[in-house]
Amino acid sequence: MKLNKLSPRWDAYDRRNSFWLQLVCLRHLGLWPPEDSDEATRKRYIAYGWFLRVVFLHLYALTQALYFKDVKDINDIANALFVLMTQVTLIYKLEKFNYNISRIQACLRKLNCTLYHPKQREEFGPVLRSMSGVFWLMIFLMFVAIFTIIMWLVSPAYDKERRLPVPAWFPVDYHRSNTAYGVLFLYQTIGIVMSATYNFSTDTMFSGLMLHVNGQIVRLGSMVKKIGHEVPTEQQLVKVAVPIDGEWIEMRKRIKHHSRVYGKTYAEVTECVLFHKDILSFSDEVQDIFQGSIFAQVCASVIIICMTLLQATGDDVTTADLLGCAFYLLVMTSQVLVFCYVGNEISYTTDKFTEFVGFSNYFRFDKLTSQAIIFFMQMTLKDVHIKVGSVLQVTLNLHTFLQIMKLSYSYLAVLQSMESE
């Protein structure tokens, strides 16, 4: 697939391909070790990734932290803190991502398993929508980040004296040296671009996997509605030459055994139960991998949004600064909104399983099949919420997003009152 294909035609049997843009970025940034390489190649790649992060992320954040020794008022703190908090949070997220990279790569391999392949024509819709959602989410965050970077790089030109794109302290006086100013400007530019790429590539990995979970839940709903019904010929199994994995072969053996012993309808219920358990297991694995990172991002966003608004409402803000703050605010709110939206969608979709059962041919079920469908309904009645954090847990839904916005505004009001005094 090429970059110029803004409306790509997805292959529903290669769902991993919806992450192709994230994987391109992560490979170049040293965060996606080759999965089928020898140990020596893998170690060299890991060293390359560490070098990039130390030079353009850790050292970059250190220069921003040292800037605090020269702050004079709350506006200076806001100017320095709104970017520093992003960097500190990003460093933590990347170390968690790097630590769990083997599990993340396993999740992407699992995404292409035969169990998650659409089996009938109406099952293609939710799978393809999930793939498009992953792609366009990445495109949206990437373009907003690009516009933010452009505004940050342009804004120093509107100042009378030399200023770097991001407040930072360096051991050289770049105000008097064109060479020093040019080198430091270039260094910060590379650091900003890499930080932005790190952010939207890793964050959309979690959101994208959960979007696929939601698509599979919708698929399961369509399977539940067909239990006991005769499928029309034009809607029957779509046969495509795709690899079949061992897990699917074992599952089909079990379902065929139930079909011979207990009947076809009972086997259909069994398939839905096994599929439901597998989806929840996959969702739990993704949550366990990313919960620390997402929790840190959600908590930091309260401060980042507050400080960005405080900087945007300052007296000496130029048009370029204001646009930079606006795009940056859009990036930060979008990050949290996407997390909360995906969690809300999964909760909403799983709550509809009882309705799906109502579309099945349940009044013709025998006693054993009726007991099986009741067992399945009891499984699906359990609320499915995406929660992040360990000691203090945060549920990802739209209510949480509104609470974050309210809390950020409350902190902003307090800081503005302190500034006026």
Salt bridges, closest charged atoms under 4 A:
GLU35 OE2 - ARG16 NH2 2.61
GLU35 OE1 - ARG109 NH1 2.71
ASP70 OD1 - LYS69 NZ 3.58
GLU95 OE2 - ARG53 NE 3.58
GLU95 OE2 - HIS58 NE2 3.91
GLU122 OE2 - LYS226 NZ 2.18
GLU123 OE1 - ARG219 NE 2.92
ASP159 OD2 - ARG163 NE 2.41
ASP173 OD2 - ARG176 NE 3.53
ASP203 OD1 - LYS93 NZ 2.95
GLU247 OE1 - LYS110 NZ 3.27
GLU250 OE2 - LYS253 NZ 3.80
GLU271 OE2 - ARG252 NH1 3.60
ASP278 OD2 - LYS110 NZ 3.12
GLU285 OE2 - ARG103 NE 2.96
ASP288 OD2 - ARG103 NH2 2.69
ASP321 OD1 - ARG163 NH2 3.36
